[in-house]
Amino acid sequence: MPIMKIDFLCNYPQFIPVIAQWYFDEWGYLKKDSTVLSLTQDLERYLNSDKVPLMLVALNQEEPLGAVQLKYREMSIYPDYAHWLGGVYVAKGIRGKDLAQQMIIKLCTVAKFSGVKKLYLQTEKLDGGLYTKLGWKAVEQVTYRGIEVLIMSKNISSRV
């Protein structure tokens, strides 16, 4: 793995078009009117380091390698679930090298220091995949936007 750091997207806004393209290629089909331009505009809301929503990017020098988001009320069917981890993406050429794990751990730390007590996420991996390994617990399995997903949670107020 190249020398890498994980930092706030607000320090690297030039990466927004790349991340928007990643997200469109990976999940664009989920939203009927989704375009790279609409995703680019949505990601501009994540240019924060001290409030939600925010985003972290993994990078090697000036090359983005991955991204992860801290969102607010991601799923309308769970109005009481406030803070969500989402948008975990690792560039195709470097998957399988623990970068997703590093980004998730860093985001949990950022969330914890922002006063977040509990995080939620949704995953299409119905066994929880990496999230189970990182201590996330299954809440329930639901169909959301026509796709079976597992809702998971993690208490981050004590240990990340």
C-alpha positions, 0 to 999 in steps of 0.5 A, a space after each residue: 500500500 502506498 503512503 497514505 493519509 485520511 483527511 477531511 474532504 473540505 481540505 481536498 475539494 478538488 477530489 469531489 468530481 472523482 468521488 462523484 464519478 465513483 459513487 455514480 458508477 457504484 450506486 447511481 442506479 439506485 436513484 432514478 434521476 442520479 447523474 454525476 453532476 447531481 452527485 457532485 452538487 450533493 457532495 459539496 454539502 460534505 465540505 465540513 470538518 466540524 459538523 455533519 454531514 462530513 466526509 473523509 478521503 484517503 489519499 496518496 499524495 494528490 491521488 484519492 484512494 477512497 472515501 467515507 461519509 458521516 451523514 445525518 438521518 440517511 434512511 427516511 424509514 428510520 427517523 430516530 436514527 440520527 448519525 450514519 456511516 455511509 458512502 464507503 468506497 475504495 478505488 478498484 485498483 487497491 481494494 482488499 488492502 484494509 483501506 476501508 477498515 482504516 477509513 471506517 475506524 477514522 470516521 468513528 473516531 471523528 464522530 466520537 469527538 464530535 459528540 456522536 454516541 451511536 452510528 448506523 449503517 446499511 449494507 448489502 452484505 447481509 452477513 455484515 461483512 467487514 462491519 461485523 469484524 469491526 464490532 457493528 451489530 445487526 439491527 434488522 434486515 429490510 428492503 429499501 429502494 428495492 434492495 435487501 439491506 442489513 441495518 447495523 449499529 455501533 455504540 461509539 461513545 466508549 471505545 471505537 
